[in-house]
Structure formats: structure tokens, C-alpha cells
């Protein structure tokens, strides 16, 4: 019997496969020649949206969750549905007794429109990975009939599911433990009543950000507090409808946590359901925290007392929760590392009195190198806060894959292929054994296999023999039906002899004797071993305007720039050096046409693009800034200065204004000659306010008669920073595709409904040509010269 994954995410017996979801199991390594592409269909934006991706749990791309007893696994599948204008999610499960029973079966199928921040968060990688409650039940977040995110519990054997919570606001993270104990965080309810009354009676403005003011909020709340939401913790015992819910009371002055889509540490309930560990933001930073002065922690801490901007709420620490008392207190006097690329992780000891936690700071008085750098692993007594560090280097701690308690005084840690056993002797932890090969625990292991040119598929592996069997291919037929450009991970060196890495999509029909247009995607780097259609993310709906394979199918090469090398220098300057050196490298290879180079950036990457356009002499043919920041003066004033002063090197007052005049792209738009498409997709402050974020760059460029367009997606009031709704993604990505074709290939879509779009772009072309005839304005170095004050009367 063959199980086919059909349109609509339904599973049926048979051999028919939905034409919208055909994907291949074998990729022809080395790329396609012209002959390879014959009789294959060009991959479009629409085709990409309806492919299927796995929800992943972490930066390692973990895509399956194995039950506590190792008997079965679950995976979550996500696919866009253009016809119904939404996204379908399917949970599947398979058994691990043998290769024959490892093929996954459907459990439950759910649908969302994917509109707005709350819905898109359900679909984002690492945010909503299913968690096992016991050996039959899993839990994750899903929206109820009101559109509010709740905790959902699914029995994978009976295929029954129900809402476990009934929160009045979106649940942002949760943990479930013994005796059906649930600890969860939900956005604090916001009422506009105080603001409405102040508008009626008059008031003195005390807002810290202007975006909240222009949306009518004048009660002291910031727009970030309202949209992302100050969080409140709750403890719930029992099952609905008899569940008892209490608001968590937190010591240390009363803490309102600030929920992040990427919590610094995920909450975990103890095995007996009586205690939990959560993360939260303290009301006051302990003086001892200032002693770390490392990385982002060192940058944020000084701003805490004076500005209390949103970034400061990234400073969090661990709290111990007493479920019985519905109260919480700090675990110990140490922060969680806000700059840690590996999310801190913890495991409860069997008796529920202590935890094993890693990739964390230890209290500043520890005088421990790893502990002061945020790279320690330690056992912590949750009642007393006393801790004992395990003898593991920072480098090894960063490579921890998992850890397990094997007894009340014994743990096993998996580090880069080794199994390390530690025991507690005379109060201290000692390494007692290191085994290079792990002993297999389950009979069958499940893994996702893929590479840059091979779409992901689930394989069951027999541990005893190593025999493997592909048990599920989420997208059967992509490489058989669609033409895909060859992908390579390349590296090159810049002018400072620093090594860069990137993911290169070759255009379909690539010939060495021909030079091609190139689009540089400035960020969105995924693991080198991942298959991706976009360059950012993997498959399925949503990837900003990253268009890797769709552009390759139009004869355009795409380079996704990897992380910056560990080099000194201002962030945007370093990124610009990466862009220029990448172009020079591909030009030297004879691959790209230097007159047809485009560049795009999303979010913070948009600032990097704007900086390159303003300060690089390279003549980019076209550019896109997608829902981006620009580090400009208006952005800083609207968001209560945020971290803009750090990006530009100083505060924009007094002598610091010199740095802004010389480094802020918006103050240097006279040097920009590249046609620029600016897009707005987020609805963090209603319809108009997000447009204001882009207004300084846009208005200054337009005033100077530069070729610029500011495009707002459909239904912006329910937009998102990373779109998931198919109609929004289509409008957004197809406009970007048209933009690149127009400026890099001199092509235009023949659709009648796009006639006005091209008429506007023809006017931008005239502005570009007129601007090119003007002499280049000189670059200015500003000076600061104190002026004597005039004498008073």
C-alpha cells in the first residue's frame, strides 16, 4: 500500500498524487544542462508556496520528535493552500519497532489563514514544534475559533484532539508536566479605556515611542508592549473543563515577562508536576550583572535604567515556579545570554529537586571562565539556587546535542558524536567515561536526509545493521517535474583576507561561456546541508522576497550571503565588504554580468542594503528593501531611539551627530542611483504606522527625484514580518519577481492588470537615466568645531 500526500493535506491509499505537490526524490548532482531542463516545468512562486516543509525544533534542523519510551515519533508538515488562501498543517506519526511500521500515518490536519503575527508564528521554524506530554499525547499551539492561540493536545493513537487552555489572549509558550500540570505564558490583556479617557480630558505626553502615540495609545504602553505583548504566566492543573487556572505571582518586585517568539529558554515542568523553570525579565538589573560586560549583554545593560527600550527586555533570567503556590522566584543571580545562538536547554533530575542546564551564565562571583562567558553547563538546586559546574569546556558545551539524567547523581551528555558520562562524587561532578560511539537505544532511528540539491525525506534506519529505508517523502516529484538550478556552497576572500561563505543558485541551463544577472540575498543563511527553494527557510509558504529557485528558472543567478566572518569593523561596513568581494569573485569566475547585479535585504538586512547603496561605488542595477530598518533619524525618534545609536556609532546629539551624517544611509541618499523597491509587510502598529518606518528614506529619495517605489502588501492590517498567507505571499513575491525581471532582464509580464505597474516603473527608468547624467555629488567628511557662546546681556 502506498500513501500519497495529496492537495489539501489529506492522506489516501492509492497511486494518484496531486499535481500541485509533485516533488522528486533524486536530484541530478552537478546541475541541469539545457537538455536536463527539456520537458520540465519552470518552478514559479506559486509552485513554491504549495510545497511542503517540516516544522523544525532547533538550529540543528530537528524535524521529528521521539516519544519518551522510544516507541514512536511524530512530525509536523506545513504547506500553503492557494485555493483556500491559507496554510494546512498535518501531524503524522510512525512506530519504531521495525522498518516495516516506520512509515508515518496521518493523525490530525488543521487549517489557518496565516494572517497576522499571531497566525504566522504558528508556522515559523522552531516556534511551534510538537512536544510529547507522555507516550501517547503531544501538544503544540493552535488558534481557536476566535483566532486566539491556545495549547492543543493530540492523542496520536486515538487521533482525538482538544484545546488544553482557554486563554483570553494568545498563548506564547508553555510546558506540560506530570499530573497534567500546564505552565504557560500569554499576552497581557490590553484595554484602551485609559488612553480614550486621556484623549477626552487632555494629557501630558509621556510616551516613550511615537508609534504608540500615532495609534492612539497614550497610557504609557509602548507599541511593542501591545503588539508583542507583555506576558503574564499562569499555572493550570487538571484537564478541561475542570481545569484550575491561577495567575503566577512572581517575587523580585513583581515581574512582567516580555514574551519573545524565540524565548531564551523554553519552560520545563518537573516530572512530578509540582515545579517548573521559566524565563522572565526582572524589573531591576542586579548590579552583579554589569560585571559580565560581554557581547549583547554588555550593550543592553547600560540602557536599562535610562531608556528601558524593548531591546532591554531581552535581558532575562530563569525563575523557579511553585505550582501549588502559583508563585515564582529567581533561580540564581545570573542572566540568560541574549546573544546565545544556541538556545539554553535544561533537563529536570528524576526526583525534581535540581536541573541540568547548559549554555548559561553562572553567577558573577563564580570566577569561572565558561560561566562568565555564558558557555557553562551546571547542576542547579532549584530550592537553594546552589550550583555545581560540570567539567566541560566552552567549545564542548556549544556542541551539546542532548543530555540525560541516568540516576540522581549521574548524567550522560552527547557531544559531537561522543557519549560522556559524569557522576557526582563528594559533591563535585567528575567525567567517568567517554565513548566515541553511542549505543543505540531504539531499534529504529528516524532521520531527515537532504542536501543542497536533494529535497528532504524521512528515512528509518535499523540501528543494529545500519540498513536504511525511505519511509516518507513530503514532496514526491519536484526534481522530476520542475527544473531546478544547481546549488553549491561556495567560499571566497575579501580585501581583508577574511573568508566568506555563500549559497549559490545557478541559473537553469547555465553555460560557462555566458555571463548572467545576479541577485545577492544579503541574509537568511540556513545550514549548508539544507535543501531550500528560497535561500532562506526551506520549502512551503513564506520566505520574505527570497526567490532562489524561481529566479534561477528565469535565468538569474542567486547568491545567499552567509554570516560575517569574525572581523573587526562596523556591522554594515563589513557586510558591504562581503557584497563587493562576492561580486568580484563571481566576476573573476566569468559567471556574472557586472552591469546586471541586484541586491535585496529583509529586516536588518535591509539596512545593510541601504548602506551599500549609499556608500558603495558599485553600480547595482536594482535593489529591494523588504520590511526593513534603515537606522535613520525618523526610525530612532519613532522607536525611542532603540539600538539605532549603536548602529550609527553614537547618539545623534552634539559631536555624535557627525557620525550620523557620515554613516546613516538616509542622510546620504544623494549618492544612491539604484532603482529601489521598498516593501511594507508588517502590521505592528496598524495600517499607516509601519509605512512611517520607511518614510525618511522614501521621502528623501523621492524629493531628489530618485527611482524609488514604496509598496504596501494587500490586507496590511493583518500583515506580518514574515508572511505566511498565500495571497499576501503571492502579491509580495510576484512583485519582487517582476521587479528583478524588469531591471535585470528588461522583461515585463504581459498581464493586463500589471499595465499600471509597468507604467510607473517606466517613469522610474526615466528618473534613473536622468540621474545618471548628473555629476556625482562629493562625499563629505563632517567636522565638529566648538563655537564660543555669545555673551549674555
Number of C-alpha atoms within 10 A of each C-alpha: 7 10 18 21 24 18 20 20 26 13 16 15 10 10 11 12 18 14 12 18 24 23 21 19 19 14 18 13 12 11 22 21 15 12 9 14 20 12 11 15 15 18 22 18 21 20 19 24 26 25 25 26 24 26 25 23 18 14 13 10 17 16 23 23 21 21 20 13 10 17 16 25 22 24 22 22 20 25 30 35 26 18 10 14 17 19 28 24 23 20 23 19 22 23 22 24 16 15 21 12 15 25 21 19 17 20 20 19 16 13 19 23 19 26 25 23 20 22 24 21 23 23 29 19 19 19 21 21 25 25 19 22 19 15 17 16 19 22 24 22 26 25 20 17 7 8 15 17 27 26 25 18 22 23 19 23 11 10 13 12 16 13 19 22 22 17 18 14 19 26 26 27 26 24 23 27 21 16 13 16 25 26 30 25 26 24 23 22 13 13 11 11 11 13 18 15 13 15 14 9 8 9 12 7 11 11 17 21 22 21 26 24 21 15 14 13 23 25 21 16 19 24 23 18 18 18 16 20 23 22 26 23 27 20 25 23 22 14 15 13 9 8 15 12 17 16 15 23 19 22 13 11 11 14 20 17 25 27 26 16 14 12 20 26 22 17 22 23 25 24 19 15 21 18 26 27 27 29 23 28 23 24 15 11 17 13 9 13 18 15 13 19 15 15 13 16 20 14 15 22 23 15 15 18 12 8 14 16 21 19 17 24 21 25 25 23 23 24 23 21 29 18 22 13 13 19 20 24 21 22 21 20 17 23 28 24 26 22 15 16 11 20 21 22 19 23 20 23 23 16 12 19 16 21 22 22 19 26 27 28 27 27 19 18 12 13 10 14 14 22 24 21 19 24 24 26 30 22 23 21 18 23 12 11 14 12 19 16 21 20 16 17 13 17 12 15 23 21 14 19 14 15 20 16 18 14 12 14 16 17 20 19 18 21 18 14 13 15 19 19 20 22 20 16 10 7 9 13 19 17 15 11 12 15 12 13 9 12 10 11 10 18 15 26 23 27 17 18 15 16 15 22 23 21 28 26 18 22 21 26 22 20 15 11 7 11 11 16 16 18 20 20 19 25 25 24 19 25 22 19 19 21 25 31 31 23 27 18 15 15 15 16 15 17 10 9 9 14 16 19 21 26 23 23 29 28 28 26 21 21 14 10 7 10 19 25 24 31 29 24 30 26 25 19 17 20 16 15 14 18 22 24 28 26 28 22 22 22 25 24 32 28 22 25 27 29 23 29 30 28 26 29 23 18 20 29 26 32 28 25 24 23 16 16 13 9 12 8 9 13 13 20 17 17 24 20 17 27 24 16 19 23 20 17 16 17 15 10 11 14 21 22 16 19 14 20 25 25 26 26 27 26 17 18 23 25 24 29 29 31 24 23 26 22 20 17 12 16 15 21 21 23 27 27 27 28 28 25 21 29 29 25 18 19 22 21 15 19 21 20 21 21 19 23 18 13 19 24 16 16 19 18 10 10 14 15 18 19 19 26 17 16 22 23 26 27 17 22 21 18 19 25 24 23 24 27 20 24 23 25 28 25 21 23 18 18 18 16 20 20 22 16 23 23 19 18 26 22 15 17 22 14 9 12 15 27 26 25 18 17 16 20 20 15 14 20 18 22 26 25 19 22 30 34 27 26 22 23 25 21 14 23 20 18 19 22 20 18 24 28 19 18 19 21 16 9 12 17 13 9 7 8 9 13 13 10 14 17 11 11 19 14 12 19 18 13 18 18 14 13 18 12 8 8 7 12 8 8 11 9 9 12 10 10 7 8 6 6 6 6 5 4 3
